[in-house]
Amino acid sequence: MGRQFRVLEVNKAYYPHIGGIESLVRQYSEELGQFGAQVRTLVCRDDTGTTIHEKMNGVGLTRAGSFGTLMSCPISLSFVHLFRKMAKRSDAVHINVPFPLADAALLVSGYRGKVAVSWHSDIVKQKKLMLFYKPFMMYLLRRADIIFVATQGHIDGSDVLPQFREKCRILPYGIDPAQYLSIERKPFLTEKLTDKSAVKVFFTGRLVYYKGVDVLLRAFRNVRGCELFIAGTGQLEAGLRRYADTHGLSDKVHFLGFLPDDELKQAYADCDIFVLPSVVKSEAFGIVQLEAMVYGKPVINTSLPSGVPHVSLHGVTGLTVPPSSPKALAAAINRLAEDKPLRDKLGKNAAYRVKHDFNEKDIIRKLYDFLSE
């Protein structure tokens, strides 16, 4: 029997840090082993302190010591040392970006093996960081043997990837449908309705600028027969609550705060329409779309130059509207709210799409094949 194929997974953070990329890296780390890989995972500590080595759910995990963060990037000398050491004992290094420290660590590591990059999004907001980071980023992309993107939109909408198109391979993000469908169903949103006959519109995500929840609230002033449920917290929460109060939306808009995993799934299962109103391509994919679609819910998303409109398809699994348009968003919500047969049709298509195109097990198999070929 031959030696196991050795993979080093690299990312900025790891569970229990909450984030879409962190969920994916956990998925990769835990499940690549099912196909015969030996996986070790290198990340940075969320807080300050020295390096921690641990085993989590079968994953050999190293959290490099950190002095803190600068412009959302960890400051860690031990990460560079650990990367060099761990890469030498690996057949493939899989780096999840944006993560400038990993690019720099690869540059000085002397590693000559296979390099795979998962490009989750362009850096959109941190312009000052890009001035420093761009040479390292371009080195990484030139050095990479393969670049994974979740959708064609990640390539076409990127400022950088089109010149590396021949290296790009589409590897969607995935979920395990059975894990979602096995939950106990409860009228989690229904019991909170002011008007028990209202159509339930749901959003979940961090309450930050690029999510477009301010646009959603402005749209809701012209929505009929619906109530909106917002799950999540963030720096804009107080302002959004004030807007709802001062514009007569208190009876129609319910702020749920942070929801534990089971309650979040119950909310998806109990809503009628899911909305992702993001306004800039910092929203690169929107895994929340899959989480709503698996329960047969139609999605309203926006036509961003990213992967978002490639996940839920306009006229097939939901409706797509221009970003930052309260008028278009309100029209789409009203259209679905007033047409239950259309909601049912789009929702049925949505559930089918998740099971056949975004099934986690199929995607991990593809990842293993790409890494080991």
SVG drawing of the C-alpha trace seen along z (x, -y; Angstrom):
<svg xmlns="http://www.w3.org/2000/svg" viewBox="-54 -58 68 60">
<polyline fill="none" stroke="black" stroke-width="0.4" points="0.0,0.0 1.4,-3.4 2.0,-6.4 -1.0,-8.7 -1.2,-11.9 -0.3,-14.7 -2.2,-18.0 -1.5,-21.2 -4.6,-23.3 -3.8,-27.0 -6.1,-29.8 -6.3,-32.8 -8.6,-31.3 -10.5,-28.2 -13.5,-27.1 -14.8,-28.3 -14.1,-31.5 -17.4,-32.1 -17.2,-32.9 -18.0,-31.4 -14.3,-30.6 -13.7,-29.2 -16.6,-26.8 -15.2,-25.7 -11.7,-25.1 -13.2,-23.0 -15.1,-21.1 -12.0,-20.5 -9.9,-19.6 -12.3,-17.1 -13.5,-15.4 -10.5,-15.1 -9.3,-12.3 -12.3,-10.2 -10.7,-10.0 -7.3,-8.9 -5.5,-12.2 -3.5,-13.0 -4.5,-16.5 -2.8,-19.0 -4.2,-22.5 -2.3,-25.7 -4.0,-28.9 -3.4,-31.8 -4.8,-32.4 -7.8,-34.7 -6.3,-36.3 -2.7,-37.1 -0.5,-34.4 1.8,-31.5 1.3,-28.6 -1.3,-25.9 -1.2,-22.4 -4.5,-20.5 -6.7,-17.7 -10.2,-18.8 -12.7,-16.3 -9.8,-14.2 -8.0,-17.2 -4.4,-17.9 -4.7,-21.7 -1.9,-24.2 -2.8,-27.7 0.3,-29.9 1.1,-32.4 0.0,-35.9 0.8,-39.5 -2.7,-40.6 -4.0,-41.9 -3.3,-44.8 -5.9,-45.7 -7.7,-42.4 -4.5,-40.4 -2.8,-38.5 0.8,-39.5 2.7,-36.3 6.4,-35.4 5.8,-31.8 3.3,-31.3 6.1,-31.9 8.3,-29.4 5.6,-26.8 4.5,-27.1 8.1,-26.4 8.4,-23.4 4.9,-21.9 5.1,-22.5 8.3,-20.5 6.3,-17.5 3.4,-18.0 2.7,-16.9 0.3,-19.8 -0.3,-23.1 -3.8,-24.5 -4.0,-28.2 -7.3,-30.0 -7.1,-33.7 -7.2,-36.6 -4.6,-36.0 -1.4,-38.1 0.7,-36.4 0.3,-33.0 1.5,-34.5 4.6,-35.9 5.2,-32.7 5.2,-30.7 7.6,-33.2 10.3,-32.6 9.6,-29.0 11.6,-27.4 8.7,-24.9 8.8,-23.4 5.7,-21.1 2.2,-21.6 0.4,-24.8 -3.4,-25.1 -5.1,-28.4 -8.8,-28.8 -9.7,-32.4 -12.7,-33.3 -12.8,-37.0 -10.9,-40.0 -9.8,-42.5 -12.4,-45.3 -12.3,-47.7 -8.8,-47.8 -7.0,-49.8 -4.0,-50.7 -3.4,-47.0 -3.5,-46.3 -0.6,-48.7 1.6,-46.5 0.0,-43.2 -0.3,-43.2 3.3,-42.0 2.9,-39.0 -0.5,-38.3 0.8,-38.2 3.7,-36.0 1.2,-33.5 -1.0,-33.4 2.0,-32.9 3.4,-30.2 0.1,-28.4 -0.4,-25.2 -4.2,-25.5 -6.6,-28.2 -10.0,-27.2 -13.0,-29.5 -16.6,-28.8 -18.3,-30.0 -17.5,-31.5 -18.5,-34.8 -15.5,-34.8 -13.2,-34.8 -15.2,-37.2 -15.9,-39.7 -12.3,-39.7 -9.8,-42.5 -7.0,-40.0 -8.1,-36.4 -8.8,-36.9 -5.1,-36.9 -4.8,-33.5 -7.9,-32.0 -6.1,-28.9 -5.2,-27.9 -8.7,-28.3 -11.0,-25.4 -14.5,-25.8 -15.1,-24.1 -18.4,-25.2 -19.0,-25.5 -21.2,-22.8 -23.4,-21.7 -24.7,-18.4 -28.4,-18.4 -29.1,-15.6 -27.7,-17.6 -30.1,-20.4 -33.2,-18.3 -32.8,-16.3 -33.7,-19.1 -36.9,-19.3 -39.3,-21.6 -40.8,-24.4 -42.9,-27.5 -39.9,-29.6 -40.8,-32.7 -44.6,-32.1 -45.0,-32.4 -43.3,-35.9 -45.6,-37.3 -47.7,-40.4 -50.1,-39.4 -50.4,-35.6 -51.3,-35.7 -48.2,-37.6 -45.6,-36.2 -42.3,-35.6 -39.2,-37.2 -35.9,-36.2 -32.4,-37.5 -29.4,-36.3 -25.8,-37.7 -23.5,-40.2 -25.0,-43.7 -22.2,-45.4 -22.1,-47.7 -21.8,-45.3 -24.8,-43.1 -27.3,-45.8 -29.7,-45.5 -30.3,-49.2 -31.5,-48.8 -33.8,-46.0 -35.4,-48.2 -35.9,-51.0 -37.5,-48.4 -39.8,-47.2 -41.6,-50.5 -43.2,-49.5 -43.7,-45.8 -47.3,-44.5 -48.5,-41.6 -45.0,-40.6 -43.0,-40.7 -39.2,-40.7 -37.0,-38.7 -33.4,-39.8 -31.0,-37.4 -27.5,-38.6 -25.5,-41.3 -23.0,-43.9 -21.9,-47.5 -24.9,-48.8 -27.5,-47.1 -28.4,-50.2 -28.8,-52.4 -31.0,-49.8 -33.2,-49.4 -33.6,-53.2 -34.5,-53.4 -37.2,-50.7 -38.6,-52.6 -38.7,-56.0 -40.2,-54.8 -43.2,-52.9 -41.7,-49.4 -41.7,-48.2 -44.7,-45.8 -43.3,-44.5 -39.6,-44.1 -38.3,-41.7 -34.6,-41.8 -33.7,-38.4 -30.0,-39.0 -27.6,-36.1 -29.3,-32.7 -27.8,-29.4 -27.3,-26.8 -30.5,-24.9 -32.7,-28.0 -31.1,-29.4 -32.0,-26.2 -35.6,-26.3 -35.8,-29.9 -34.7,-28.9 -37.2,-26.1 -40.1,-28.3 -39.6,-31.3 -41.4,-31.8 -38.7,-33.9 -35.0,-34.3 -33.4,-37.6 -29.7,-38.4 -29.5,-42.1 -25.7,-42.5 -24.5,-45.7 -20.8,-45.1 -18.7,-42.1 -17.2,-41.6 -20.2,-39.2 -18.5,-36.6 -20.8,-33.6 -23.4,-33.7 -23.5,-30.2 -26.7,-31.4 -28.4,-31.0 -27.7,-27.3 -28.9,-27.0 -32.3,-28.5 -32.5,-26.6 -32.0,-23.2 -35.3,-23.8 -37.1,-24.6 -37.1,-28.4 -36.9,-30.8 -34.1,-33.4 -34.0,-37.0 -30.3,-38.0 -28.5,-40.8 -26.7,-40.9 -23.2,-41.5 -20.1,-40.9 -19.3,-37.9 -20.5,-34.4 -23.8,-35.5 -26.1,-35.4 -24.5,-32.1 -25.7,-30.3 -29.5,-31.1 -30.4,-31.6 -32.8,-34.2 -36.2,-32.7 -35.0,-29.2 -34.5,-29.2 -35.4,-32.8 -35.2,-36.3 -32.2,-38.5 -32.4,-42.3 -29.9,-45.2 -27.9,-45.9 -28.7,-49.1 -32.2,-49.4 -34.9,-49.5 -37.6,-49.8 -36.5,-46.7 -36.1,-44.7 -39.5,-45.7 -41.0,-44.7 -39.4,-41.3 -40.6,-40.6 -44.1,-41.7 -44.1,-39.5 -43.1,-36.4 -45.3,-37.2 -48.4,-37.5 -47.7,-34.4 -47.5,-31.2 -47.4,-28.8 -44.3,-30.7 -42.7,-30.5 -43.4,-26.8 -42.0,-26.2 -38.8,-28.2 -38.3,-26.6 -38.6,-23.1 -36.0,-24.0 -33.8,-25.4 -33.9,-22.3 -33.0,-20.2 -30.1,-22.4 -28.5,-22.2 -28.7,-18.4 -27.3,-17.9 -24.9,-20.8 -23.7,-21.8 -23.6,-18.5 -20.6,-18.6 -19.5,-15.0 -19.2,-15.4 -17.3,-18.6 -14.8,-17.2 -14.1,-14.3 -13.4,-16.8 -11.1,-18.8 -9.1,-15.6 -8.9,-14.6 -7.6,-18.1 -5.0,-18.2 -3.7,-14.7 -3.7,-14.6"/>
</svg>
